[in-house]
Amino acid sequence: MFDEIYRLFSSEDTEKTIRRRSRQEEVKFQINDLKTSGNHIRKIVKREEDTVIIFNRDDMDPDFILFKALIIPEERVSIERAHLHAYQDENGKLILADIGVFGEIINKGYGSLLLNCLKEYAIDNKFKVIEGWISRIDEDHIERLEKFYKKHEFDLIYNSERQMNMADLVWRKKDT
């Protein structure tokens, strides 16, 4: 009996039972599932290696912003997620609090997709500035974060006097 259960859930058989659809069919299924679960699809990005669906809750509190990325790889069964959290503070500023991309999906462009969505959100909602910080928790990969934020046109303001943050971040909307 246990052998039968193990066989049903082994990686070889799981792949066959979980991914019966093509990537295109899987994307359609996931979009429908997200929408019927009360989510707003912000962007769909089709890349060679995957399709990324960026979404947030329809009933999202405008002061609390949580974008999630649903990643549907071309060849693998697993669907992985990344997220971005921002909020509007008591002074009406848009604050970037966290971008979470973990494990093997780091440095694959998911953080950039999420941050670009936040910049679009800022422009659409008349924010001219996004502020944030690099926490001391991120000290072990500070060079990667510096490169990332500079690539996305953030100014980094280093602050040795603050206990919690290594640097503050500021992005300003370009005047057109």
N, C-alpha and C positions, 0 to 999 in steps of 0.2 A: 504493500500500500504506500509506504513512504517513498519507494522508488518511483512509483507512478506520479506522486505529487512532485517530487524533485524533477522528473522528466518534464512535467507540464510547465514548471517555472524555470527551467534551465535557460541560459541566455540564448541558445540556438533556437529553441522552440518559442521562447517569449518574443523574440524578434518577429517570428512569423505571425504570432497571434496578435501582437500589439499593433504592428504597422502593416495593415492590410491595404491601406490606401496609398496612392502616390503622394508625393509632397504637395502637389497642387490640391488634391482632394483633402489632405490633412489640413492645409491652410484654410480652405473653405469651412471645414468642420470646426476648426478652432475659432475662426471669426464668428461663426454662428453661435457657438457655445459662449464666447465672451459677451456677445451682444445680448443673448437671452439671460445671461447672468448679471445684467445691469452695468456693463462696461462700455466705454466710449473708445472706439478705435481711432487713435490719433494719426498713425502712420503705418504703412506696410512697405517694407523695404525688401525687395527680391535681390539677392546676391547669388553669385555662382554656387557658393557652398551652403547657403541657408536662406530661409525667409524669416524676417524679424517682424513681429507684430508689436507695435508699441501702443499701450492702452492705459486707461485709468477708469475709475468708477464714474458712472454717470452722475451719481449723487455726491460727487466730490465736494467737500467743503472748500470754498475758494481760498481760505487761509491755509489749507493743508494740501499740498500737491504731492501725489505719489504716482509716478509713471512706472510702468512695468514693461519689460521686454520679454515676449514669449518667442523663443528661438526654436525654429523647426529646421534641423539639419537635413542636408541632402541624403546622406547615407546612413545615419544612425537613427535609432528608434527614439532615444531620449529627447525630451523637450526641456530645455533649461531656461531659467529666468534670471534676469538682472533687473535692478531697480534704481530709481532716482527719487529722492525725497527733498522737497523744498517747502517753504512756507512764507506767508506774508506776515511780517512782524507788526507790532502795535503802531509803528510809525508808517506803515504802508509800504515797506521795502520788501522786495522779493529776495529771500535768503535761501541759498543752496546749502542743504544740511548734509547730504550723503549721496554718493553714487556707489552702489554695491554691485560689483562684478567679481565673481569668485572662480577659483580653480582653473580648469583648462580653458575657460572662455575669456580669461584676461588677455588684453592686447589683441583682441579680434575686432575692435570697432564698436562694441555694444555700448560702452560708456559714451563714446562720441555721438552715437545715434540718440541716446537719451538726453545728453546735454544739448544737442541741437534742437530737440523737441522743447526743452525748457526755454531756450532762447526764442523760439517761435512763439511759445506761450507768452513770454514776457512782452514781445512786440505786439501780439494780438490783444493783450490786456493792458497796453499803454504803460508798461514798466520800462523805464529807460536804463535801469541799472539792476544787475544781479550781484549780490554780495555773498560771501561765504568764507570758508577758512580751510586751512590744512591743519589737521589735528596732530598732536604729538604721537598719537596712536599710529599714524602713517609714516613715522620717521624712517622705517626700514625700506621704504620705497619712495622717498621724497623726490629723487631725480626723475623717476617716471611720472610723478604727479606734476612736477614743474613743467616738464615737456608737454604733457597733456593739456594743462590749463593755458600755457602760452600758445599752443596750437589753436586753441579755441578763443584767443584774443582776450584772455583774462590778465589783468595786472596782478602781480604777486607783491604784496607789501610785507616784508619780513619784520617780525616784531619779537625782539628778544625779551621784552619785559613781561609779556603775557604768559601766564603759566600753562594754559591749556593748548594754545594754538601756536604753531610754528610760523604761520603766515596767514594773512588775510587775502581774500580774492575779490576782485572787482571786475565786472564786465559792464561795458557801457554800449548802448545801442548806437550804431553809427548813423549819423544824420545823412539823409539822402536828398 
